[in-house]
Amino acid sequence: MEMWTKSSYSYGNGGNCVEVYRTERDTHVRDTQHRQLGQLRVPRAEWAAFLNAVRTQEL
């Protein structure tokens, strides 16, 4: 069973939400308003690098 988690930054944002689902190898990302359009699958190391870049304002 997939366990999707909504971003903590999405709450109270009028429905503009992102969800993630993690496996051993990948992180899956989707838009809660358009789940039927699919998801992005990103290797976990790449996702961690992306989050770090956002946190340190490199992006």
C-alpha positions, 0 to 999 in steps of 0.5 A: 500500500502506498503511503502518500504524505502531504507537504507540511507547507501545503496546509492552509494554502487553499488546496495548492498541495504536493504529496510525496511517496518514498520507496527505498530507491525513489521519491514520487511527487504529485499534485493533489489537485491533478492526481490523475495526471501521474507523478514524478519519480526522482531518485532519493539522492536527487530529491535530497539534493533538491530539498537541500538546495531549496533550504539553502536558497540555492534555487 
